[in-house]
Amino acid sequence: MNTDPVLVFNHVPKCYGQSLRVYFRTFMATHTDYESTFAAPEDYRSLPYDLSRFVADDLLIGHFTSNAMHLKDRYPDVLANPRYQLFSFVRDPLERQISQYYYSFRSGRNRKGQTMEEFPLARALSLANNPIAGCFPCDESNYETALSRYFFLGVTDRVTDSLRVLIERISSIYADAPASRAVDRMNVALKKIRSKGLPHENRARRDEQAERIPDDVLATFRRRNAVDYFIYEKAVQCVDAGLAELPPMDDAAPDLVTP
């Protein structure tokens, strides 16, 4: 029976996930699981990966963000079996929602084909309701329990710090794992990856709307998205706690983020 640890990346949209996917595929076999890559939703639902066949240098990545795709439904064993090691990255909720807004127009996935004039940013922010929490999924009553299943939560506005902690946490997982060919491959790769820069993919251009958000809209957004802010703060605490366990970064060490 395969007992290798297997990494699972719950990719919260607009939280640096595409850049992280590019980063991880330089030293792992990345298996992307996105509904948008299938011709029809029913094809997606009927074709999950067989995770029992994954080994230590396989990585599952997907947007597990709706009822058809939540991990508890699509891959229930991931949450039940400690063999699967979950991590994710989140972002300041306001910044994430602004980025999502502009991306939706750039990608052609904007709300019902509307233009920015018909559906302005202020309107989009006023309607947002804890989209980050919906990716786990959780609410105010259970977000801490839901997040406890993740060995790491990073924050995109501190991606260099987050990656340092993440790679150290992953290294600890594989250092403690029973030896196998895939575990040995990962241990070798992890020693090399520390100097690898992270590209920035999937940027969305912004217009002047992002600089002129009314105060009442910001107040409404903060109130309606309180759980997302709780999750973001938990991620910040996770990064800070991880950094406290690491030696100070050498001033000559390379920045992990590629401009």
Backbone as CSV, one residue per row, in Angstrom:
resi,resn,N_x,N_y,N_z,CA_x,CA_y,CA_z,C_x,C_y,C_z
1,MET,0.847,-1.199,0.000,0.000,0.000,0.000,0.881,1.248,0.000
2,ASN,0.536,2.208,-0.844,1.321,3.432,-0.969,1.080,4.334,0.239
3,THR,2.153,4.688,0.947,2.027,5.563,2.118,2.750,6.889,1.931
4,ASP,3.219,7.189,0.706,3.894,8.472,0.464,2.989,9.639,0.842
5,PRO,3.534,10.693,1.462,2.740,11.917,1.607,2.486,12.521,0.231
6,VAL,1.314,13.096,0.064,0.929,13.719,-1.203,0.428,15.134,-0.923
7,LEU,0.971,16.110,-1.636,0.577,17.500,-1.461,-0.669,17.816,-2.283
8,VAL,-1.566,18.597,-1.682,-2.780,19.064,-2.350,-2.862,20.575,-2.160
9,PHE,-2.919,21.299,-3.265,-2.970,22.761,-3.244,-4.381,23.212,-3.608
10,ASN,-5.104,23.709,-2.615,-6.428,24.287,-2.846,-6.218,25.709,-3.352
11,HIS,-6.387,25.898,-4.642,-6.078,27.157,-5.318,-7.260,28.107,-5.207
12,VAL,-7.179,29.048,-4.284,-8.183,30.095,-4.172,-7.981,31.064,-5.336
13,PRO,-8.997,31.331,-6.149,-8.814,32.199,-7.320,-8.246,33.567,-6.955
14,LYS,-7.362,34.048,-7.827,-6.722,35.363,-7.712,-5.867,35.490,-6.449
15,CYS,-5.204,34.397,-6.109,-4.291,34.402,-4.960,-2.939,33.815,-5.358
16,TYR,-2.432,34.232,-6.524,-1.090,33.846,-6.966,-0.992,32.382,-7.378
17,GLY,-2.146,31.726,-7.553,-2.123,30.295,-7.794,-1.454,29.884,-9.090
18,GLN,-1.666,30.645,-10.167,-1.037,30.277,-11.433,0.480,30.381,-11.338
19,SER,0.962,31.394,-10.630,2.407,31.518,-10.435,2.953,30.361,-9.609
20,LEU,2.203,29.973,-8.577,2.627,28.844,-7.750,2.600,27.543,-8.533
21,ARG,1.629,27.397,-9.426,1.595,26.193,-10.269,2.839,26.109,-11.142
22,VAL,3.245,27.234,-11.737,4.463,27.262,-12.543,5.681,26.928,-11.686
23,TYR,5.708,27.466,-10.488,6.814,27.218,-9.561,6.936,25.737,-9.217
24,PHE,5.830,25.113,-8.833,5.884,23.721,-8.380,6.150,22.742,-9.516
25,ARG,5.744,23.079,-10.711,5.959,22.115,-11.783,7.419,22.028,-12.213
26,THR,8.268,22.898,-11.676,9.701,22.785,-11.963,10.338,21.626,-11.208
27,PHE,9.660,21.116,-10.177,10.265,20.005,-9.435,9.272,18.939,-8.999
28,MET,8.009,19.072,-9.438,7.002,18.060,-9.124,6.152,17.792,-10.369
29,ALA,5.446,16.671,-10.348,4.443,16.384,-11.383,3.138,17.018,-10.925
30,THR,2.735,18.118,-11.551,1.534,18.828,-11.140,0.331,18.325,-11.930
31,HIS,-0.748,18.023,-11.219,-1.966,17.494,-11.829,-3.075,18.517,-11.581
32,THR,-3.439,19.255,-12.615,-4.420,20.327,-12.470,-5.829,19.770,-12.630
33,ASP,-6.741,20.244,-11.787,-8.104,19.735,-11.750,-9.072,20.919,-11.707
34,TYR,-9.313,21.508,-12.874,-10.166,22.678,-13.003,-11.338,22.352,-13.917
35,GLU,-12.526,22.731,-13.492,-13.709,22.454,-14.309,-13.594,23.086,-15.689
36,SER,-12.947,24.249,-15.785,-12.872,24.967,-17.059,-12.094,24.213,-18.128
37,THR,-11.315,23.201,-17.737,-10.538,22.449,-18.727,-11.338,21.306,-19.349
38,PHE,-12.580,21.110,-18.884,-13.425,20.045,-19.414,-14.486,20.630,-20.342
39,ALA,-14.915,19.833,-21.299,-15.905,20.303,-22.270,-17.258,20.561,-21.626
40,ALA,-17.586,19.799,-20.605,-18.890,19.938,-19.960,-18.750,19.654,-18.472
41,PRO,-19.583,20.299,-17.631,-19.496,20.071,-16.186,-19.653,18.600,-15.802
42,GLU,-20.502,17.868,-16.511,-20.691,16.459,-16.156,-19.429,15.639,-16.405
43,ASP,-18.632,16.051,-17.415,-17.361,15.360,-17.645,-16.424,15.586,-16.466
44,TYR,-16.387,16.819,-15.992,-15.542,17.128,-14.837,-15.951,16.300,-13.624
45,ARG,-17.247,16.262,-13.339,-17.719,15.568,-12.147,-17.426,14.069,-12.199
46,SER,-17.400,13.508,-13.393,-17.225,12.060,-13.515,-15.775,11.630,-13.664
47,LEU,-14.847,12.588,-13.711,-13.458,12.234,-13.990,-12.478,12.822,-12.978
48,PRO,-12.638,12.525,-11.683,-11.608,12.945,-10.727,-10.366,12.073,-10.889
49,TYR,-9.265,12.537,-10.347,-8.044,11.727,-10.338,-8.180,10.579,-9.333
50,ASP,-7.475,9.514,-9.604,-7.342,8.425,-8.634,-6.131,8.747,-7.759
51,LEU,-6.386,9.386,-6.624,-5.292,9.857,-5.782,-4.531,8.721,-5.121
52,SER,-5.106,7.535,-5.078,-4.394,6.403,-4.488,-3.140,6.052,-5.295
53,ARG,-3.085,6.503,-6.536,-1.940,6.220,-7.395,-0.859,7.302,-7.304
54,PHE,-1.166,8.413,-6.621,-0.203,9.503,-6.503,0.928,9.097,-5.554
55,VAL,2.125,9.598,-5.865,3.286,9.372,-5.005,3.818,10.718,-4.520
56,ALA,4.946,10.698,-3.849,5.412,11.864,-3.096,5.678,13.093,-3.949
57,ASP,6.074,12.921,-5.208,6.333,14.097,-6.030,5.215,14.380,-7.017
58,ASP,4.004,13.905,-6.702,2.795,14.323,-7.401,2.119,15.421,-6.592
59,LEU,1.538,16.393,-7.279,0.853,17.505,-6.625,-0.496,17.721,-7.294
60,LEU,-1.564,17.691,-6.518,-2.901,17.987,-7.018,-3.192,19.463,-6.806
61,ILE,-3.644,20.157,-7.872,-3.985,21.578,-7.812,-5.367,21.768,-8.421
62,GLY,-6.220,22.522,-7.760,-7.518,22.811,-8.355,-8.253,23.909,-7.634
63,HIS,-9.245,24.475,-8.340,-10.193,25.406,-7.732,-11.320,24.572,-7.122
64,PHE,-11.224,24.274,-5.851,-12.253,23.470,-5.198,-13.233,24.418,-4.518
65,THR,-14.009,25.128,-5.359,-14.683,26.335,-4.894,-16.197,26.323,-4.985
66,SER,-16.817,25.235,-5.422,-18.273,25.211,-5.492,-18.778,23.846,-5.037
67,ASN,-20.078,23.703,-4.958,-20.645,22.458,-4.443,-20.218,21.247,-5.254
68,ALA,-20.020,21.435,-6.558,-19.598,20.311,-7.397,-18.120,19.996,-7.233
69,MET,-17.366,20.930,-6.651,-15.917,20.800,-6.664,-15.272,20.790,-5.283
70,HIS,-16.003,21.047,-4.224,-15.385,21.085,-2.903,-14.654,19.771,-2.618
71,LEU,-13.539,19.891,-1.935,-12.744,18.699,-1.639,-13.556,17.625,-0.931
72,LYS,-14.434,18.016,-0.032,-15.209,17.029,0.727,-16.115,16.203,-0.177
73,ASP,-16.461,16.747,-1.343,-17.307,16.038,-2.294,-16.499,15.346,-3.386
74,ARG,-15.500,16.045,-3.900,-14.745,15.502,-5.031,-13.666,14.526,-4.573
75,TYR,-12.989,14.864,-3.484,-11.919,14.001,-2.955,-12.086,13.856,-1.447
76,PRO,-13.105,13.164,-1.000,-13.356,13.073,0.450,-12.193,12.474,1.222
77,ASP,-11.415,11.605,0.591,-10.303,10.979,1.300,-9.208,11.986,1.630
78,VAL,-9.141,13.075,0.876,-8.126,14.096,1.143,-8.303,14.687,2.528
79,LEU,-9.543,14.910,2.925,-9.803,15.491,4.242,-9.748,14.451,5.354
80,ALA,-10.029,13.191,5.015,-10.087,12.145,6.040,-8.753,11.473,6.298
81,ASN,-7.869,11.461,5.317,-6.632,10.685,5.396,-5.436,11.620,5.585
82,PRO,-4.704,11.509,6.696,-3.569,12.411,6.931,-2.422,12.234,5.946
83,ARG,-2.491,11.207,5.113,-1.488,11.075,4.051,-1.490,12.299,3.134
84,TYR,-2.642,12.907,2.944,-2.758,14.059,2.048,-2.489,15.335,2.834
85,GLN,-1.569,16.112,2.338,-1.087,17.305,3.022,-1.573,18.544,2.272
86,LEU,-2.494,19.285,2.895,-3.144,20.409,2.231,-2.457,21.731,2.543
87,PHE,-2.392,22.585,1.521,-1.954,23.961,1.733,-2.712,24.878,0.788
88,SER,-2.685,26.162,1.099,-3.348,27.147,0.258,-2.715,28.506,0.491
89,PHE,-3.038,29.439,-0.394,-2.648,30.837,-0.247,-3.901,31.684,-0.317
90,VAL,-3.945,32.726,0.512,-5.048,33.675,0.458,-4.473,35.083,0.297
91,ARG,-5.365,36.033,0.191,-4.968,37.399,-0.128,-5.847,38.355,0.653
92,ASP,-5.343,39.561,0.882,-6.199,40.581,1.477,-7.538,40.566,0.734
93,PRO,-8.665,40.377,1.444,-9.942,40.179,0.752,-10.312,41.278,-0.230
94,LEU,-10.037,42.537,0.122,-10.366,43.626,-0.801,-9.518,43.543,-2.061
95,GLU,-8.221,43.338,-1.894,-7.343,43.231,-3.054,-7.716,42.043,-3.926
96,ARG,-8.092,40.939,-3.298,-8.481,39.766,-4.083,-9.738,40.034,-4.894
97,GLN,-10.706,40.708,-4.281,-11.960,40.974,-4.981,-11.765,41.968,-6.123
98,ILE,-10.905,42.961,-5.909,-10.607,43.910,-6.986,-9.926,43.187,-8.147
99,SER,-8.962,42.342,-7.824,-8.268,41.583,-8.865,-9.229,40.676,-9.615
100,GLN,-10.140,40.021,-8.892,-11.136,39.154,-9.528,-12.022,39.940,-10.482
101,TYR,-12.397,41.134,-10.084,-13.248,41.984,-10.925,-12.574,42.265,-12.261
102,TYR,-11.331,42.736,-12.220,-10.649,43.077,-13.470,-10.340,41.837,-14.304
103,TYR,-10.004,40.757,-13.631,-9.733,39.517,-14.367,-10.982,39.042,-15.105
104,SER,-12.152,39.202,-14.498,-13.377,38.724,-15.123,-13.635,39.432,-16.447
105,PHE,-13.254,40.698,-16.544,-13.431,41.423,-17.810,-12.325,41.084,-18.798
106,ARG,-11.106,40.969,-18.310,-9.999,40.636,-19.209,-10.171,39.252,-19.822
107,SER,-10.708,38.316,-19.036,-10.832,36.934,-19.493,-12.127,36.669,-20.258
108,GLY,-13.019,37.649,-20.275,-14.302,37.442,-20.923,-15.318,36.721,-20.059
109,ARG,-15.024,36.577,-18.764,-15.943,35.876,-17.858,-16.702,36.859,-16.976
110,ASN,-16.896,38.069,-17.484,-17.566,39.074,-16.681,-19.055,38.758,-16.520
111,ARG,-19.643,39.391,-15.557,-21.018,39.102,-15.133,-22.022,39.288,-16.266
112,LYS,-22.548,38.191,-16.791,-23.618,38.189,-17.788,-23.295,39.054,-19.005
113,GLY,-22.033,39.116,-19.370,-21.654,39.870,-20.560,-21.720,41.376,-20.406
114,GLN,-21.826,41.857,-19.170,-21.933,43.290,-18.946,-20.595,43.991,-19.150
115,THR,-20.654,45.285,-19.408,-19.456,46.110,-19.495,-19.124,46.651,-18.108
116,MET,-17.931,47.236,-17.963,-17.572,47.850,-16.688,-18.509,48.997,-16.345
117,GLU,-18.992,49.711,-17.350,-19.925,50.812,-17.097,-21.242,50.272,-16.553
118,GLU,-21.675,49.117,-17.048,-22.928,48.513,-16.592,-22.781,47.829,-15.234
119,PHE,-21.582,47.356,-14.939,-21.331,46.653,-13.675,-20.022,47.188,-13.086
120,PRO,-20.056,48.361,-12.463,-18.833,48.987,-11.952,-18.255,48.244,-10.751
121,LEU,-17.005,48.553,-10.468,-16.303,47.907,-9.358,-17.036,48.092,-8.037
122,ALA,-17.532,49.297,-7.770,-18.222,49.544,-6.499,-19.406,48.611,-6.323
123,ARG,-20.112,48.331,-7.409,-21.249,47.404,-7.336,-20.767,45.986,-7.026
124,ALA,-19.694,45.569,-7.692,-19.147,44.228,-7.456,-18.702,44.067,-6.006
125,LEU,-18.067,45.088,-5.451,-17.613,45.017,-4.066,-18.789,44.959,-3.100
126,SER,-19.860,45.682,-3.407,-21.021,45.708,-2.533,-21.730,44.361,-2.478
127,LEU,-21.581,43.550,-3.550,-22.254,42.256,-3.616,-21.412,41.104,-3.075
128,ALA,-20.104,41.299,-2.932,-19.212,40.214,-2.507,-19.605,39.713,-1.121
129,ASN,-19.544,38.396,-0.951,-19.958,37.797,0.325,-19.049,36.602,0.660
130,ASN,-17.894,36.895,1.222,-16.958,35.874,1.707,-16.593,34.810,0.661
131,PRO,-16.103,35.225,-0.507,-15.718,34.231,-1.517,-14.533,33.369,-1.107
132,ILE,-13.621,33.894,-0.296,-12.500,33.070,0.163,-13.019,31.941,1.048
133,ALA,-13.903,32.273,1.980,-14.475,31.248,2.868,-15.186,30.168,2.062
134,GLY,-15.790,30.560,0.945,-16.489,29.592,0.128,-15.586,28.568,-0.520
135,CYS,-14.287,28.831,-0.565,-13.342,27.901,-1.186,-12.934,26.773,-0.245
136,PHE,-13.253,26.860,1.039,-12.746,25.837,1.954,-13.726,24.689,2.268
137,PRO,-14.991,24.765,2.285,-15.845,25.919,2.582,-16.036,26.020,4.087
138,CYS,-16.363,27.235,4.545,-16.549,27.427,5.980,-17.298,28.725,6.209
139,ASP,-17.703,28.929,7.448,-18.343,30.172,7.848,-17.774,30.595,9.199
140,GLU,-18.380,31.581,9.818,-17.835,32.105,11.080,-17.821,31.055,12.177
141,SER,-18.732,30.091,12.117,-18.840,29.109,13.189,-17.806,27.993,13.106
142,ASN,-17.225,27.770,11.911,-16.350,26.598,11.764,-15.078,26.850,10.975
143,TYR,-14.745,28.122,10.713,-13.576,28.376,9.864,-12.280,27.874,10.499
144,GLU,-12.167,27.969,11.824,-10.936,27.494,12.458,-10.782,25.982,12.313
145,THR,-11.863,25.255,12.446,-11.830,23.805,12.257,-11.478,23.463,10.815
146,ALA,-12.081,24.151,9.862,-11.800,23.882,8.448,-10.336,24.152,8.128
147,LEU,-9.798,25.234,8.647,-8.411,25.597,8.331,-7.406,24.710,9.050
148,SER,-7.815,24.067,10.138,-6.881,23.236,10.900,-6.400,22.032,10.098
149,ARG,-7.110,21.674,9.051,-6.701,20.544,8.210,-5.561,20.918,7.277
150,TYR,-5.226,22.211,7.181,-4.171,22.693,6.290,-2.872,22.847,7.068
151,PHE,-1.794,22.246,6.539,-0.521,22.388,7.240,0.102,23.748,7.005
152,PHE,-0.396,24.467,5.982,0.146,25.800,5.740,-0.862,26.646,4.979
153,LEU,-0.950,27.930,5.401,-1.677,28.962,4.666,-0.729,30.124,4.447
154,GLY,-0.496,30.471,3.183,0.356,31.611,2.856,-0.470,32.826,2.504
155,VAL,0.211,33.974,2.425,-0.450,35.215,2.007,0.315,35.792,0.828
156,THR,-0.424,36.236,-0.168,0.221,36.648,-1.413,0.968,37.966,-1.295
157,ASP,0.558,38.837,-0.365,1.280,40.095,-0.225,2.588,39.914,0.546
158,ARG,2.836,38.699,1.018,4.126,38.367,1.641,4.596,37.030,1.072
159,VAL,4.655,36.979,-0.246,4.884,35.696,-0.899,6.296,35.171,-0.651
160,THR,7.292,36.034,-0.531,8.648,35.563,-0.251,8.708,34.894,1.117
161,ASP,8.168,35.577,2.142,8.108,34.968,3.472,7.304,33.677,3.444
162,SER,6.174,33.716,2.749,5.298,32.547,2.706,5.989,31.354,2.069
163,LEU,6.695,31.580,0.982,7.379,30.475,0.310,8.509,29.913,1.164
164,ARG,9.215,30.769,1.867,10.268,30.268,2.754,9.687,29.293,3.774
165,VAL,8.584,29.701,4.396,7.972,28.847,5.410,7.396,27.589,4.766
166,LEU,6.724,27.751,3.632,6.115,26.602,2.971,7.144,25.546,2.605
167,ILE,8.258,25.957,2.006,9.275,24.984,1.603,9.876,24.302,2.822
168,GLU,10.059,25.029,3.922,10.566,24.402,5.136,9.563,23.396,5.696
169,ARG,8.279,23.752,5.665,7.260,22.827,6.166,7.194,21.577,5.290
170,ILE,7.249,21.774,3.973,7.235,20.615,3.073,8.471,19.753,3.300
171,SER,9.613,20.400,3.472,10.855,19.656,3.718,10.745,18.803,4.973
172,SER,10.102,19.334,6.008,9.935,18.564,7.242,9.030,17.353,7.022
173,ILE,7.983,17.548,6.218,7.065,16.437,5.925,7.818,15.293,5.254
174,TYR,8.644,15.613,4.268,9.324,14.566,3.509,10.549,14.022,4.241
175,ALA,11.143,14.827,5.082,12.264,14.319,5.878,11.794,13.248,6.858
176,ASP,10.547,13.379,7.323,10.001,12.430,8.291,9.267,11.259,7.641
177,ALA,9.097,11.300,6.318,8.321,10.263,5.636,9.136,8.988,5.459
178,PRO,8.476,7.828,5.452,9.186,6.585,5.144,9.851,6.674,3.776
179,ALA,11.033,6.110,3.658,11.794,6.213,2.410,11.066,5.506,1.269
180,SER,11.103,6.151,0.113,10.632,5.565,-1.142,11.369,6.306,-2.251
181,ARG,11.278,5.807,-3.469,11.967,6.477,-4.563,11.441,7.900,-4.759
182,ALA,10.111,8.069,-4.649,9.539,9.395,-4.847,9.886,10.337,-3.693
183,VAL,9.889,9.819,-2.474,10.300,10.648,-1.331,11.752,11.073,-1.481
184,ASP,12.609,10.165,-1.906,14.014,10.509,-2.124,14.151,11.586,-3.200
185,ARG,13.368,11.474,-4.271,13.411,12.492,-5.330,13.004,13.855,-4.774
186,MET,11.965,13.869,-3.957,11.510,15.133,-3.377,12.552,15.737,-2.455
187,ASN,13.189,14.930,-1.639,14.195,15.461,-0.724,15.359,16.087,-1.480
188,VAL,15.744,15.495,-2.594,16.801,16.076,-3.425,16.325,17.385,-4.050
189,ALA,15.102,17.381,-4.589,14.578,18.573,-5.254,14.403,19.734,-4.290
190,LEU,13.953,19.452,-3.067,13.703,20.515,-2.101,14.979,21.228,-1.688
191,LYS,16.103,20.527,-1.722,17.375,21.171,-1.400,17.777,22.172,-2.482
192,LYS,17.321,21.936,-3.706,17.705,22.796,-4.828,16.749,23.964,-5.035
193,ILE,15.500,23.798,-4.628,14.449,24.744,-5.009,14.516,26.048,-4.223
194,ARG,15.247,26.100,-3.139,15.247,27.293,-2.290,15.714,28.554,-3.001
195,SER,16.485,28.416,-4.066,16.982,29.582,-4.788,16.188,29.857,-6.065
196,LYS,15.076,29.159,-6.252,14.285,29.314,-7.471,13.323,30.478,-7.331
197,GLY,13.349,31.402,-8.272,12.449,32.541,-8.240,11.025,32.161,-8.598
198,LEU,10.076,32.941,-8.127,8.666,32.695,-8.425,8.208,33.694,-9.478
199,PRO,7.745,33.218,-10.641,7.235,34.142,-11.660,5.892,34.713,-11.233
200,HIS,5.507,35.793,-11.872,4.193,36.383,-11.586,3.350,36.254,-12.841
201,GLU,2.420,35.298,-12.808,1.552,35.027,-13.940,0.174,35.655,-13.710
202,ASN,-0.577,35.800,-14.814,-2.004,36.075,-14.724,-2.315,37.421,-14.084
203,ARG,-1.536,38.459,-14.383,-1.815,39.778,-13.844,-3.007,40.404,-14.566
204,ALA,-3.758,41.204,-13.860,-4.894,41.898,-14.464,-4.687,43.409,-14.345
205,ARG,-4.794,44.107,-15.467,-4.651,45.561,-15.447,-5.867,46.199,-14.797
206,ARG,-5.645,47.352,-14.180,-6.720,48.060,-13.485,-6.909,49.452,-14.079
207,ASP,-8.100,49.998,-13.870,-8.334,51.378,-14.265,-8.493,52.228,-13.008
208,GLU,-8.988,53.456,-13.178,-9.024,54.388,-12.056,-10.091,54.037,-11.017
209,GLN,-10.995,53.115,-11.317,-12.019,52.746,-10.333,-11.397,52.262,-9.030
210,ALA,-10.300,51.525,-9.141,-9.668,50.941,-7.954,-9.089,52.004,-7.026
211,GLU,-8.874,53.209,-7.561,-8.305,54.286,-6.745,-9.382,55.174,-6.131
212,ARG,-10.660,54.945,-6.500,-11.723,55.852,-6.053,-12.908,55.079,-5.487
213,ILE,-12.628,54.139,-4.607,-13.705,53.357,-4.009,-14.314,54.162,-2.861
214,PRO,-15.601,54.423,-2.888,-16.236,55.225,-1.827,-16.099,54.568,-0.453
215,ASP,-16.012,55.395,0.572,-15.838,54.885,1.938,-16.998,53.990,2.360
216,ASP,-18.225,54.322,1.947,-19.358,53.504,2.354,-19.304,52.123,1.703
217,VAL,-18.767,52.054,0.484,-18.602,50.756,-0.182,-17.555,49.925,0.556
218,LEU,-16.459,50.559,0.956,-15.421,49.847,1.700,-15.953,49.327,3.029
219,ALA,-16.758,50.141,3.709,-17.326,49.717,4.993,-18.273,48.533,4.799
220,THR,-19.096,48.591,3.760,-20.006,47.481,3.469,-19.230,46.221,3.134
221,PHE,-18.179,46.377,2.342,-17.380,45.212,1.960,-16.763,44.565,3.196
222,ARG,-16.215,45.364,4.071,-15.569,44.823,5.273,-16.596,44.072,6.133
223,ARG,-17.777,44.617,6.250,-18.816,43.984,7.075,-19.299,42.685,6.451
224,ARG,-19.543,42.689,5.156,-20.095,41.507,4.488,-19.077,40.387,4.312
225,ASN,-17.802,40.709,4.430,-16.752,39.727,4.186,-15.899,39.477,5.426
226,ALA,-16.537,39.533,6.581,-15.817,39.389,7.848,-15.105,38.045,7.954
227,VAL,-15.714,36.966,7.474,-15.089,35.646,7.592,-13.832,35.584,6.730
228,ASP,-13.867,36.196,5.550,-12.665,36.243,4.718,-11.525,36.958,5.443
229,TYR,-11.845,38.022,6.167,-10.802,38.720,6.935,-10.297,37.845,8.085
230,PHE,-11.164,37.074,8.723,-10.712,36.145,9.758,-9.710,35.138,9.162
231,ILE,-10.033,34.612,7.996,-9.161,33.631,7.346,-7.829,34.270,6.973
232,TYR,-7.898,35.469,6.433,-6.662,36.174,6.057,-5.762,36.373,7.279
233,GLU,-6.347,36.771,8.398,-5.549,36.973,9.612,-4.946,35.666,10.108
234,LYS,-5.686,34.562,9.987,-5.130,33.254,10.363,-3.932,32.912,9.496
235,ALA,-3.994,33.243,8.208,-2.875,32.979,7.310,-1.669,33.833,7.674
236,VAL,-1.896,35.098,7.989,-0.799,35.970,8.419,-0.134,35.399,9.669
237,GLN,-0.931,34.939,10.619,-0.390,34.342,11.837,0.411,33.085,11.534
238,CYS,-0.051,32.298,10.563,0.661,31.085,10.171,2.044,31.423,9.612
239,VAL,2.096,32.440,8.755,3.383,32.841,8.181,4.302,33.382,9.264
240,ASP,3.779,34.228,10.134,4.601,34.796,11.208,5.152,33.701,12.128
241,ALA,4.320,32.732,12.467,4.772,31.644,13.331,5.848,30.821,12.646
242,GLY,5.696,30.586,11.350,6.711,29.843,10.609,8.020,30.578,10.514
243,LEU,7.943,31.887,10.279,9.175,32.680,10.189,9.926,32.690,11.509
244,ALA,9.190,32.688,12.613,9.835,32.716,13.929,10.661,31.467,14.180
245,GLU,10.377,30.403,13.448,11.116,29.150,13.611,12.338,29.062,12.698
246,LEU,12.476,30.041,11.784,13.558,29.992,10.799,14.680,30.943,11.169
247,PRO,15.913,30.664,10.743,16.990,31.629,10.934,16.749,32.848,10.063
248,PRO,17.288,34.008,10.439,17.110,35.212,9.614,17.616,34.975,8.199
249,MET,16.957,35.607,7.227,17.379,35.464,5.842,18.673,36.228,5.611
250,ASP,19.619,35.595,4.949,20.865,36.243,4.567,20.556,37.373,3.604
251,ASP,21.158,38.564,3.843,20.905,39.708,2.966,21.271,39.406,1.521
252,ALA,22.200,38.465,1.330,22.638,38.123,-0.021,21.763,37.061,-0.664
253,ALA,20.800,36.513,0.104,19.955,35.452,-0.434,19.045,36.013,-1.508
254,PRO,18.742,35.227,-2.552,17.893,35.730,-3.624,16.458,35.901,-3.178
255,ASP,15.798,36.945,-3.729,14.374,37.104,-3.511,13.651,36.004,-4.273
256,LEU,12.692,35.352,-3.615,12.016,34.241,-4.262,11.018,34.686,-5.326
257,VAL,10.697,35.980,-5.366,9.713,36.451,-6.328,10.392,37.083,-7.509
258,THR,10.091,36.574,-8.700,10.622,37.144,-9.931,9.714,38.287,-10.378
259,PRO,10.246,39.477,-10.630,9.386,40.598,-11.041,8.621,40.270,-12.312
